[in-house]
């Protein structure tokens, strides 16, 4: 879905916005996974403990009550879960107040990506069923979008061929000992 948004935004020349949309799409998935694995070592211990404890509790889905369970029990569980979500959001807001964590668990903005390209450009491959594009993000310059003369199916076949070639490749040590 988010890869397809590139195809909508890119033709209008807004490559920066297209990259941000791609990152946001990935962040939706990764934020949920990363909230349990984010390095928190530079945060105050109490805040780290609070965040981890709440994340652990949220990792367990709310109880699935069988039919006939008293509504009071179901509502109490839903209320408990909502409070955990509110507490988790509060902990995230506290973390974002700390210097260096203002974008904690948020998708990067384009300027963040450009800053990350200070040692060399970032290359983003966007492959959809209808087109394949490369976005080159240099440091302190406008991004460049290049449409590739291929499609998603061809890329999939290429990946499979590369994997097969790698799998069939003789071990480098065996080649050296044979010499």
N, C-alpha and C positions, 0 to 999 in steps of 0.2 A: 504494500500500500504506500509506504513512504518513499520507496524507490520510484514508484510511479509518479509521485508528486514532483520528482526531479523533471520528468518529462513534461509536466505542465508548466512549471516555473521557468525552466531553463530556456525555452525558445523566446521568452520575453527578455532575455539578457540578465536576469537576476540570479546569477550563479551563486552569489553569497547567500541569498535566501534559500536557494535549493539545497546548498550544503547544510545550512542550519536545520532544514526540514529533515534531511537524511539523519543528522545527528540526533534530532529529537525522537525520530522513530526508533533508532537504536537504543536511546536512553530509556524509552518506555519499558523495554524489555530488561535492559541491564540494570536499571535503578532498582527494580524489585529484587534482582539477584544480588546486586552489589551492597544493598543496605545491610546485609548480613556479613559481608566480607571486606568492607571498606577499612583501610588502615586508619586507625584513630589514635596512634601512639603519641601524637603531639597535642592531644586535647587533655583537659583536666581529667584526672582519674574518675571523679564522681560523675561527670557528664558522659564519659566513655561507658562506665558501668550502666548508667541509666539507659543510654541508647541501645547497648547490646542486650540488656535484660528485656526491654520492650520489644526489640526486633525478634528475639527468641520466642517471646509469647505470641507475637503476630505470625510467626512462621507456622504455628499450629492453627489450622482453620477452625472457625467456630464449630461447636458441636453440632452434629446433624441429628436432630431429635426425631424419633419415630412418631408416627401419628398417635394421637391420644396423650401426648405429653402436655401437661398443664401449660396453658399460655403464659402463666407467670414465670415458669422456668425458661421458656423460649425467649420471652422479653428480657429477662435478667441476663441471659447469655448474650443477646444482641446488644444490650446496654453496656455490658462489660467489654465487649469487643470494640464498640464505638469509642469508649473511653480510652482503650489502649491505642487506637488510631489517633485520637486527639493528643494523648501523651507523647506518642511517637512524633507527631507533627511538631509539638512544642519542643521536644528535644532537638529536632532538626533545626528549628528556628534559632535555638540557643547556640547550636554549633555554627550556624551561618553568621552569627554575630562576632565570632572569633576571627581575628586577622588570618587571612589565607584560606578561609573556609566559606567565603561568601557565596560560592556557587556549589556548595556541597550537595551532591546527588542531583544536580541540575544539568541539563545538557549544555554543552559549551556554546558560546556565541561565536560568531565568525572571527572576531578579533582574537579570541582565545586560540583558535586554530591557527591563525596567522602567526601569533606569537610562538606557538609550538614549532613553527617552521623555521626558526632562527638558525638551525644548523643544516638546513636543506629543505627543499619543498616537500609538502605532503601530497601524496598521490591518492586520489579516491576513485575507485572503479565503481561505476553504477551500471549494473546489468539488469535489464528488464526483458520481457518477451519481445518488446517492440524495438528496443535499441540498446546500444552499449556506448557509454561515454566515459571519458577520463576527465577528472577535474584536477588541475595542477594548482596547488595553493602555495605560492611563494611568500616569503617573509616581506611584509611592507609593500606588496604590490597587489594589483588586482588579480583575481583567479582567472584561469583560462579553462574553457570547456572544449573538449575535442570529441567529436562523434567518431567512434571506431567503425570500420567497415566489417562488422561481425554482428552476431546476435547471441542471445543467451544459450541457445541449444549448441551452437558451435563452441562457445566457451566451456560448456559442460563436457563436451566430447574432448576438448583439449585438456581439461583437468584430468579426466579419466585416463587419457593417453599418457600424460605426465606421471600419474600415479603408477600406471602399469610399467612404464619405462624405469621408474625408480625402483619398483619392486623386482623387476627382472635384471637390474644392474648388478654385475658381479661385485662382490665385496672388494673395497679398495685394498685391504690388506692382502687378500688372496692374489690380486694383480701384482702387487709389489713383490711378494715372495716367489712368484713364478718367474721373475726376471733374473 
